């Protein structure tokens, strides 16, 4: 059994036993590997975000939240490389921290050989950037995810600063620029705010009301808008 298959099997074994615990020694015997190998695999799964807990002691062991887990994904080297490249393009976006975490999770579920091959190939791919962009605040991504109203300080293209209260609706990425599309309460309409011009962000406890945005309302330069999950 290779490492990827064993990771799948470990998760399934813990899911089947939950909420009971399984010791590393027992798991090692079940899979015909050393205890050290099982412990290393379990750490990799934990780093990949799988909710596995360890309880020390003679009667302790490992357990998993079976309701909140699915088996880890299996990637080919080509798929892992494509994911790594895609995530690297988010370096200036509000999603850059989540992208770095996701990249670590992808690496964690690869076999050691595939992880080395992916890293070697990724070293041959570079992104050409202007190098003069200030990253968009990551708090903007969190506000969109949680559906919260945001107060922010914004500098427009003429350099004028203003305080805005906005309801996040989505994002548009254009090269290195990321635009927050939001309902602006100051302007009483939909506006697009370039991420590197957002100077400060404060998420409120107010839930943003549902709104529908139309492309013609967006005052930003763009070509053809393509959805992230499009074909």
C-alpha positions in Angstrom: 0.0 0.0 0.0 1.5 3.4 -1.0 1.3 6.4 1.3 -1.6 8.1 -0.4 -3.7 4.9 -0.1 -2.6 4.5 3.5 -3.7 8.1 4.3 -7.2 7.3 2.9 -7.3 4.1 4.8 -6.2 5.7 8.1 -8.9 8.3 7.9 -11.5 5.6 7.1 -10.2 3.4 10.0 -10.6 6.3 12.4 -14.0 7.2 11.1 -15.2 3.6 11.5 -13.9 3.5 15.1 -15.1 6.9 16.1 -15.8 8.0 18.8 -13.5 5.2 20.1 -9.7 5.8 20.1 -7.1 3.8 18.2 -3.5 3.6 19.3 -0.6 4.3 16.9 0.7 0.8 17.6 -2.6 -0.9 16.7 -2.9 1.2 13.5 0.6 0.3 12.6 -0.1 -3.4 13.0 -3.3 -3.1 10.9 -1.4 -1.4 8.0 1.8 -3.4 8.3 4.1 -0.4 8.9 6.1 1.0 11.8 4.5 3.0 14.6 6.7 5.9 13.6 5.4 5.8 10.1 1.8 5.9 11.3 2.5 8.8 13.6 4.1 10.7 10.8 1.1 10.0 8.6 -1.3 11.2 11.3 0.7 14.4 11.7 0.5 15.0 7.9 -3.3 14.5 8.1 -3.6 16.9 11.0 -1.6 19.5 9.1 -3.9 19.0 6.1 -6.8 20.0 8.3 -8.3 16.6 9.1 -9.7 16.9 12.7 -7.7 14.1 14.4 -7.0 14.4 18.1 -4.5 12.4 20.2 -5.1 11.6 23.8 -1.9 10.6 25.7 -1.7 7.8 28.2 -1.9 4.0 28.4 -5.6 4.0 27.4 -5.2 6.9 25.0 -5.0 7.0 21.2 -6.2 8.8 18.1 -9.8 9.7 17.3 -11.5 11.8 14.6 -14.6 13.9 14.2 -16.4 11.6 11.7 -19.2 14.1 11.0 -16.7 16.8 9.8 -14.4 14.7 7.7 -14.0 13.3 4.2 -11.1 11.2 3.0 -8.1 13.3 1.8 -7.9 14.0 -1.9 -5.5 12.2 -4.1 -3.6 14.4 -6.6 -1.4 13.5 -9.5 1.9 15.4 -9.8 0.3 17.4 -12.7 -2.8 18.3 -10.7 -0.7 19.2 -7.6 1.5 21.4 -9.8 -1.5 23.1 -11.3 -3.0 23.8 -7.9 0.3 25.2 -6.7 0.6 27.6 -9.6 -3.0 28.7 -9.2 -2.6 29.4 -5.5 0.6 31.3 -6.2 -1.2 33.7 -8.4 -3.2 34.9 -5.3 -0.1 36.5 -3.7 -1.6 40.0 -3.7 -5.2 39.0 -3.1 -7.2 39.0 0.1 -7.1 35.2 -0.1 -3.3 34.8 0.1 -3.2 33.4 3.6 -5.8 30.8 2.8 -3.9 30.0 -0.4 -0.7 29.3 1.5 -2.6 27.1 3.9 -4.2 25.2 1.0 -0.8 24.7 -0.6 0.5 23.1 2.6 -2.5 20.8 2.7 -2.0 19.7 -0.9 1.6 18.8 -0.2 0.7 17.0 3.0 -1.5 14.4 1.2 1.1 13.7 -1.6 3.5 10.8 -1.4 7.0 11.9 -0.5 8.2 11.1 -4.0 5.3 13.1 -5.6 5.9 16.0 -3.2 9.6 16.2 -4.3 8.6 16.0 -8.0 6.0 18.7 -7.6 8.4 21.0 -5.7 11.1 20.4 -8.4 8.7 21.2 -11.2 7.2 24.2 -9.4 10.8 25.6 -9.2 10.7 25.9 -13.0 7.6 28.1 -13.0 7.8 31.8 -12.3 5.2 34.6 -12.2 6.2 37.9 -13.8 4.8 40.7 -11.7 5.2 44.5 -11.6 6.3 44.3 -8.0 4.7 47.6 -7.0 1.4 46.3 -5.7 0.4 46.5 -2.0 -1.4 43.3 -1.1 -5.1 43.7 -0.4 -6.0 43.3 3.3 -6.9 39.7 4.1 -9.7 41.0 6.4 -11.7 41.6 3.2 -11.8 37.9 2.4 -13.0 37.1 5.9 -15.8 39.7 5.7 -17.0 38.2 2.4 -16.9 34.6 3.8 -18.8 35.6 6.9 -21.2 37.9 5.1 -20.5 40.9 7.4 -20.7 44.6 6.7 -17.3 46.3 6.7 -16.0 49.8 7.6 -12.9 50.8 5.7 -10.7 53.7 4.8 -10.2 54.0 1.1 -8.0 56.1 -1.2 -9.4 56.6 -4.7 -7.4 57.0 -8.0 -7.0 60.7 -7.4 -5.5 60.1 -3.9 -8.5 61.4 -1.9 -9.2 59.3 1.2 -12.7 58.6 2.6 -14.4 56.4 5.2 -16.7 53.8 3.7 -19.2 51.4 5.1 -19.8 48.6 2.5 -21.6 45.3 2.1 -19.2 42.9 0.3 -20.7 41.2 -2.7 -17.7 39.6 -4.4 -14.3 40.0 -6.0 -12.9 40.5 -9.5 -9.3 39.6 -10.2 -7.5 41.4 -13.1 -3.8 40.6 -13.3 -2.3 41.7 -10.0 -5.3 43.8 -9.1 -8.1 42.6 -7.0 -11.3 44.6 -6.8 -13.8 44.3 -3.9 -17.3 44.6 -5.4 -19.6 46.0 -2.7 -22.7 48.0 -2.0 -21.3 51.4 -0.8 -23.6 53.1 1.7 -21.8 56.4 1.2 -22.6 56.4 -2.5 -25.8 54.4 -2.2 -24.8 52.0 -5.0 -22.5 49.2 -6.2 -18.8 50.2 -6.3 -15.6 48.4 -7.0 -12.7 49.1 -4.6 -9.2 48.2 -5.7 -7.6 46.1 -3.0 -4.3 47.9 -2.8 -6.2 51.2 -2.2 -7.9 49.8 0.9 -5.9 51.4 3.8 -7.7 49.9 6.8 -10.5 47.4 7.4 -12.8 46.8 10.3 -15.4 44.0 10.1 -18.6 44.7 12.0 -21.1 42.4 13.6 -23.8 43.4 11.2 -24.9 40.8 8.6 -24.8 42.1 5.1 -28.3 42.0 3.4 -28.7 39.9 0.2 -28.2 42.0 -3.0 -27.9 41.2 -6.7 -25.0 42.9 -8.6 -25.1 43.5 -12.4 -22.0 43.7 -14.5 -23.0 47.1 -16.0 -22.9 48.6 -12.5 -19.2 47.9 -12.1 -17.0 51.0 -12.8 -13.7 49.1 -13.4 -11.7 48.3 -16.5 -12.3 44.7 -17.6 -12.5 42.5 -20.6 -14.5 39.3 -20.4 -15.6 38.3 -16.9 -15.0 34.5 -16.3 -16.4 32.8 -13.2 -13.8 30.9 -11.1 -15.8 27.6 -11.3 -16.5 27.9 -15.0 -15.7 25.2 -17.5 
